[in-house]
Amino acid sequence: SKKKRILEFGTFLGATAGTFILNGAELVFSLDKQSEDYDYKIVNCFNDSLIYVEGDSTSDIVKNFLNDFCANDGYFDLAFINGERDYDVVKNNFYLSLDVTNDDGTIVFYGYSDLWSGVMNFIDDLDRKALLHSINRTSLVIFRKSENESFWRSYLKK
């Protein structure tokens, strides 16, 4: 089976990135705004399979780095949005994910819950325009580009 390339928003201690790698991901590109306790993060155990970038996904530096990476090394199969819970940040992470995932890529949101109104409100707004799937008894919501082609192609034309 094809090895997966994953973009993760929100590294925190690196447990999710590590789980992706231990379950067959070829590469995890993990982006996190926070730097505290980096020396103790699990991500240090996966040097060959993980690219950790400290920064804000709204910055032009990070966007340019991601676009250059994709142009040279290929696009991502999966984006996992699990960073900040603010509406505008979730929205930014989603639209950046549209730009850097394969045409048949998948975008997964974590945090669809009353606890995180920014995540919930963005997903509710997106649900009016696109086909989404939720996983029962979790806070995960899935957007598949293959099921929403007209939506993301019209976005990329703008």
N, C-alpha and C positions, 0 to 999 in steps of 0.2 A: 504494500500500500504506500501511497505517496506520503512523504514526510511533510508535516505541517509547519508553517511559518506563522507565528503569532505576534500580534501587537497588543501589549497590555498597557492600559492607563491605570496607574495606581499600584506601584510596587509594594509599598509599605515594608514589610520584612522579607518579602520574596517568596512566601509559601505558595501562592498561586502559580508564580512563574516556575518554581521548582516542581510543582505537581504537573504542569504542562510538559516539562522536559522529561520527567520520570515516566510519563505516559506517551512518549514517542515524538514530541515536538523536535524538529530539527533545530529551530532557532526561536527564541523569545526575545523580542525587542521590548523592553520594559521602561516606561517613562513615569517618573515620579517627581513631584514638586518638592517634596520633603527630603532633607538630607540628614536629619538627626539619626544617630545610631547606625549609620551606614556600615561601619566596620563590623557590626554584629549581624548584618542581614544575611539571610540564607543565600541570597543571590551570589555571594562570593564562592559558593561551592560549585557553581555551574559556569565557569569561565569560558569554556569552549562553545556553549550553546546559548549563552545569554549576552545580550547587549543592554547594559543599563545606562539610561540617560537621565540625568537630573535636570529638570527644567519644567517650564510651563508650556502646555500644549498650545496655548494661544500665541506664543512668541514666534516671530518670523524665523528665528534661528532654528528652533525645533522643527517647524514646518519645512524649512528648506533642507534640513538634515534628513528628515524622513523622505521627502521627495527625491533627493539625491540618492539616498540609500535604495529606494525602490527602482529608480532609473538604472542603477548599476547592478543591483543584486536581485531584483524581482519584487513582486508585490506580496502582500500578506494574505493568508488563507482565512485567518480569523482575527478579529479585533475584540478584545475583552475590555469593556468600559467599567472600571471599578475604582475610579479616582474620586475627585471631589464630587460632592452631591449637589452643587449649585446648578440651577437650570441652565444658565448660559455656558457653563463649563461642560456639562453633559452634552448640550447641543453642539458646541465646538468639537468635542471629542468624536461625536457621531459623524459630523460632516467631514472632519479630517479622515476618519476611518473610511468613508466612502471613496475618498481620493486615493487611498493607499492599499485598498484590498482588491484582490482579483475580482473579475466580473462575476464569478460564482462564489465569492466570499461570504462569510457570515459575520455579523456583528452581534455580540452578546452584551446586554446591560446587566449589571448587578445593582440591586438596591431599589427595586420597585416595591415600595412599602410606604405606609403612612409615616414612618420614621424619617424618610428623606423626600420631602415634598418636591424638591427641585427635580429629582430623578423621575418621580411619579408624574409630575405635571408635563415634563418634556415627553415622556413616553405616551401619555394620554394624547398630547397634541400630535405626535407622530402617528399614532394609531388611527387618527382621522384621515391620514393620507397614504398609509402603507399597511401591508399585511404583516402583523407581528404574531409571535407565538409566546405564550407564557408557559412556564413549567410549574405544574401544581405543587403547592407547599414549599415553594422557593421564592426568592425575589428576583429570579432570572427571567429576562425577556429576550427573545431572539428575533433578529431581522436578517432575512436571507436575501442577498442581492438578486439571486435567480428568480425569486418570487415577486420582486419589486423593480423590475428592469425599467419600466417607463418612469417611475419615480426618480431613481438615481441618475438615469441618463439625462432627464430634464434638468436636474440639479447641476450636473457636470457641464452642461452647455452654458450655464450662466456665467 
